[in-house]
């Protein structure tokens, strides 16, 4: 029994010792597309975070019985092809719920207060040289009373709504199906169009599907308030990059906080890299040590469950 981890570097400095206790295990930090077949050939189980496993690749791995995705999203695997080949595919749901929700507000508070800009201004001597004690470089925004619009209301969306409510923000929610979940705070379900037009802050928490790709585009941005902020910690392709950049540069909306982009790492010509009032971070909302620890623990549990003949967290096409 052989286990191959294709891109173990994604989990940082965490130990793979518990996985190695289950079977003979080889952990590669990174695996290029041209290296996948050679490295995974002969393996019974493969773990991957973002290294792609296409139908063509899977067809060259006759011994493969199991793919463990080291993430919640599993679009790096052709699940349909895997199912047809009798390969079990699992993922790791909900490990990053609280970390990602926390990061939503890190982005939002940066937009509200521009902490990095003001810290640098103090360090560079601008405050010291100021004639008065009061000094700020940008407008400062209070969130209490501002309407929070949550598009997608799964675990992360609900956690974001909970935090927003605690900060005094009325919450609107929109999803293809209203979640049958009781919330301990007031919540109003609205259409996506109503949410876009009424919210002061819009945060995206939906999966990337054909029907959600590009849902934030010129048409939807035109519905938003000029003072509104957009936050995306979900999937970059939910947003049309050029349309959002245009909206920011023309003042159509006030700002955006993005932890994800349509192509990662971004190309140098991505228009959002130079867009006005756009905070971009390198897809790190999920990456607290606590969340990565939960991810690895669940991934190892998934492997153990599969080896016992009772797989958990199975995904299908």
Secondary structure, DSSP 8 states (H G I E B T S, - for coil): -EEEES-GGGGTT---HHHHTTSEEEE-S---GGGHHHHHTT-SEEEESSS-B-HHHHTT-TT--EEEESSS--TTB-HHHHHHTT-EEE---STTHHHHHHHHHHHHHHHHH-HHHHHHHHHTTTTTT-SSS---SS-----TT--EEEES-SHHHHHHHHHHHHTT--EEEE-SS------SS--EE--HHHHHHH-SEEEE-----TTTTT-BSHHHHTTS-TT-EEEE-S-GGGB-HHHHHHHHHTTSSSEEEES--SSSS--TT-GGGG-TTEEE--S-TT--HHHHHHHHHHHHHHHHHHHTT---SB---
